[in-house]
Amino acid sequence: MQPPNASPPRRSVDEHGRAIPMTEDEVRQRAEEAIRALDAVDGEGDEEQRQTLDLLMKLIDEDRMSYRRRFP
C-alpha cells in the first residue's frame, strides 16, 4: 500500500512492450522501495509464509552483482 502522497510507480515498458531506460538513481530507488516493501511484510503471516520470505531474501542476496548484501 502506498502512502497517500506517493506518486504511482514509473512504468518499466512503453505501450509496445519495449523497456524504458532507467537512470542509476531510478534503479537504486526502485530497489530501495522493494526492500522497504519486504521489510513491511517481514513480521506478517504464518510460519510457512515466513519461511517463504526468508528463502526469498536469501536468494536475492545470493544473486548479487555487488559484494554488499541487501538483507542483514
C-alpha positions in Angstrom: 0.0 0.0 0.0 1.4 3.4 -1.0 1.3 6.4 1.3 -1.4 8.9 0.3 1.2 11.4 -1.0 3.2 8.8 -3.1 3.2 9.0 -6.9 2.4 5.9 -8.9 5.4 3.8 -9.9 7.1 4.7 -13.2 6.3 2.2 -15.9 9.1 -0.1 -17.0 7.9 -0.6 -20.6 6.3 1.6 -23.2 3.0 0.9 -24.9 4.8 -1.5 -27.3 6.4 -3.6 -24.5 9.8 -2.1 -25.1 12.0 -1.5 -22.0 12.2 2.2 -21.0 15.8 3.1 -19.9 16.2 4.0 -16.3 19.0 6.0 -14.6 21.1 4.5 -11.9 19.3 6.7 -9.4 15.9 5.3 -10.6 17.2 1.7 -10.4 18.5 2.3 -6.9 15.3 4.0 -5.8 13.2 1.0 -7.1 15.5 -1.4 -5.3 15.1 0.6 -2.0 11.3 0.6 -2.4 11.3 -3.1 -2.9 13.3 -3.6 0.2 11.0 -1.4 2.2 8.0 -3.4 0.9 9.7 -6.7 2.0 10.5 -5.2 5.4 6.9 -4.1 5.8 5.7 -7.7 5.4 8.5 -9.2 7.4 6.6 -9.8 10.5 3.3 -10.8 8.9 1.9 -14.2 8.0 2.1 -17.7 9.3 5.2 -20.0 9.6 5.0 -21.2 6.0 4.8 -17.6 4.7 7.7 -16.6 7.0 9.8 -19.4 5.6 9.0 -18.4 2.1 10.0 -14.8 2.8 13.2 -15.9 4.4 14.1 -18.0 1.4 13.3 -15.2 -1.0 15.5 -12.8 0.9 18.3 -15.4 0.9 18.0 -16.0 -2.8 18.0 -12.2 -3.6 21.2 -11.8 -1.6 22.9 -14.8 -3.3 22.4 -13.4 -6.8 24.0 -10.0 -6.2 26.2 -8.2 -8.7 27.8 -6.4 -5.7 29.6 -7.8 -2.6 27.1 -5.9 -0.4 24.1 -7.8 1.0 20.6 -6.4 0.7 19.4 -8.0 3.9 21.2 -8.3 7.2 
